[in-house]
Amino acid sequence: MSLLTPETGLLFWMLLSFGIVVFILVKFGFPAILQMIEKRKSYIEESLLEAEKARQELANVKQESKKILDEAYQAQEKIMREAAQLKESLLEDAKEKASLEAQKILNEAKNQIQNEKEAALQDIRRQVADMSVAISEKLLRTNLSNKEEQMHIINRLIDEMNIHKS
Amino acid sequence: MFTNEMKRYLLYILCLTTLVSLPLNAASEKAASEKDINVREIILSEITDSYEWHITTWGNKPISVPLPVIVHSKTSGWHIFMSSKFEEQPVYKGFYIAKEGKYKDKIVEIDENGKEVRPLDISLTKTATALIFNSVLLIILIMSIAHYYKKDGIFPKKGFVILMEMLIMDIYEGVIKPSIGKDYRRYAPYLLTVFFFIFLNNLMGLIPFFPFGATVTGNIAITLTLALCTLLIVNFSGTKEYWKEIFWPEVPAWLKVPVPLMPAVEFIGIFTKPFALMIRLFANIVGGHSIVGGLVCLVFVTVKLGTTINITMSALSVIFTVFIDLIELLIAYIQAYIFTMLSAVFIGLARVEPSHKPVAKETVKQV
């Protein structure tokens, strides 16, 4: 059947045109296209890798910033705590110092009072002595005739003095 | 949305139907005027080659594009003339188209002995013209894509280029790479060329009006050449292991000596594989076109059976034709795909490495 027998003429044209097509496309057509496609493929792959890298870096940066922030928070807390402690200790110190000072002042006041008191007593004694001397002088000078009277006066004077003293 | 889509599909179907029925109209009109319809003739005229490109028949006058006839006669040498000369006079410069016999529908001449012989005929027939037209189209298509890649860099902007790239990558990554293996880059341009050559010719054969519609891939000479190229490439890229497996396959010894049964089978296999490629493509395309032709002829065959039957059968035939045409569209792709895939597989098989690799040899070389 003619359908199944290849025609010489058509074979010739087919060999010619297919040969030219193959020559042009294999030499100039497809390699250029495939090269571009492969180039893009590698470009995309590289870009993806880079994106992944960038993503990781970003994550790292985030982590780092979080770390820094955490550290800052911790430092702040520490400082606050320390400040509080310092305040407390300062207060304590101040209180202690104040109480000590107060005690000291009190003691001094007490001492002073004692001293004053003693000085006053001394003064009184001296005055009493002076007085008794004066009284004695008076007595001796004037009323030494009447013995009984003298005694009486002396006693009275002493009593008076005692009362005065106490 | 849905209705819009439906409308669009309907429009497509309508267009397709009109397109499908166009070329066969011509043939059928001719046949109808001769009263009796010879379906076989009509179908054969659609799938076989001819010296002129018949477009349609207007009234009783066939309208066709004359094509150049190039013949070389042993007695009178080279002759180039247009095929329209045969319309004017049946015998031109001693050549005429045989009406019957061994060389039916071919240009013949009478030699000295009075016998009808075939001159060397390299006429640009319908198929040859379509072939050249499609080849030029393919070159323009692929080169323009390559050009766009050069112009736009690695990110093409044209949708058309992206569509073509999708096709290319489908074949490149999905067929060539896995089928051939290591050296796939070396064979990829050729295999892609084959794929697009077949695909384009198949598609062009589906478009029914001039200057398309010639069943280029449905011609045995075309598929023969393609299969021959595969045969040559496969056997020229065969490794030592490939030839060893053919002439000394790993089978029980009695299958090899004294009668080389397996080697003979393997040797025949070298030729049967491309032969199968050749027949598969040819038969698929011829089959598809014949079915479409037959279905369209149904309209004209049933004219005699009355109006009702004719209308029913016409509607049926249109529906079936659309269906078969869609299948043919699928076949156009599938056959190109299969041809490329099998070629790639054969090349891959020819590039076998021995299963027990000569590692020692390589290491010695490296040392």
Boltz contact constraints between the chains, C-beta under 6 A:
constraints:
  - contact:
      token1: [A, 4]
      token2: [B, 220]
      max_distance: 6.0
  - contact:
      token1: [A, 6]
      token2: [B, 220]
      max_distance: 6.0
  - contact:
      token1: [A, 6]
      token2: [B, 221]
      max_distance: 6.0
  - contact:
      token1: [A, 6]
      token2: [B, 224]
      max_distance: 6.0
  - contact:
      token1: [A, 7]
      token2: [B, 221]
      max_distance: 6.0
  - contact:
      token1: [A, 9]
      token2: [B, 121]
      max_distance: 6.0
  - contact:
      token1: [A, 9]
      token2: [B, 122]
      max_distance: 6.0
  - contact:
      token1: [A, 9]
      token2: [B, 123]
      max_distance: 6.0
  - contact:
      token1: [A, 10]
      token2: [B, 127]
      max_distance: 6.0
  - contact:
      token1: [A, 10]
      token2: [B, 128]
      max_distance: 6.0
  - contact:
      token1: [A, 10]
      token2: [B, 221]
      max_distance: 6.0
  - contact:
      token1: [A, 11]
      token2: [B, 221]
      max_distance: 6.0
  - contact:
      token1: [A, 12]
      token2: [B, 122]
      max_distance: 6.0
  - contact:
      token1: [A, 13]
      token2: [B, 128]
      max_distance: 6.0
  - contact:
      token1: [A, 13]
      token2: [B, 131]
      max_distance: 6.0
  - contact:
      token1: [A, 14]
      token2: [B, 221]
      max_distance: 6.0
  - contact:
      token1: [A, 14]
      token2: [B, 222]
      max_distance: 6.0
  - contact:
      token1: [A, 14]
      token2: [B, 225]
      max_distance: 6.0
  - contact:
      token1: [A, 15]
      token2: [B, 225]
      max_distance: 6.0
  - contact:
      token1: [A, 17]
      token2: [B, 131]
      max_distance: 6.0
  - contact:
      token1: [A, 17]
      token2: [B, 132]
      max_distance: 6.0
  - contact:
      token1: [A, 17]
      token2: [B, 135]
      max_distance: 6.0
  - contact:
      token1: [A, 18]
      token2: [B, 225]
      max_distance: 6.0
  - contact:
      token1: [A, 21]
      token2: [B, 135]
      max_distance: 6.0
  - contact:
      token1: [A, 21]
      token2: [B, 138]
      max_distance: 6.0
  - contact:
      token1: [A, 22]
      token2: [B, 193]
      max_distance: 6.0
  - contact:
      token1: [A, 24]
      token2: [B, 139]
      max_distance: 6.0
  - contact:
      token1: [A, 25]
      token2: [B, 142]
      max_distance: 6.0
  - contact:
      token1: [A, 25]
      token2: [B, 193]
      max_distance: 6.0
  - contact:
      token1: [A, 26]
      token2: [B, 189]
      max_distance: 6.0
  - contact:
      token1: [A, 26]
      token2: [B, 190]
      max_distance: 6.0
  - contact:
      token1: [A, 26]
      token2: [B, 193]
      max_distance: 6.0
  - contact:
      token1: [A, 29]
      token2: [B, 142]
      max_distance: 6.0
  - contact:
      token1: [A, 29]
      token2: [B, 143]
      max_distance: 6.0
  - contact:
      token1: [A, 29]
      token2: [B, 146]
      max_distance: 6.0
  - contact:
      token1: [A, 30]
      token2: [B, 189]
      max_distance: 6.0
  - contact:
      token1: [A, 30]
      token2: [B, 192]
      max_distance: 6.0
  - contact:
      token1: [A, 31]
      token2: [B, 189]
      max_distance: 6.0
  - contact:
      token1: [A, 32]
      token2: [B, 146]
      max_distance: 6.0
  - contact:
      token1: [A, 33]
      token2: [B, 145]
      max_distance: 6.0
  - contact:
      token1: [A, 33]
      token2: [B, 146]
      max_distance: 6.0
  - contact:
      token1: [A, 33]
      token2: [B, 149]
      max_distance: 6.0
  - contact:
      token1: [A, 36]
      token2: [B, 149]
      max_distance: 6.0
  - contact:
      token1: [A, 36]
      token2: [B, 154]
      max_distance: 6.0
  - contact:
      token1: [A, 39]
      token2: [B, 154]
      max_distance: 6.0
  - contact:
      token1: [A, 40]
      token2: [B, 154]
      max_distance: 6.0
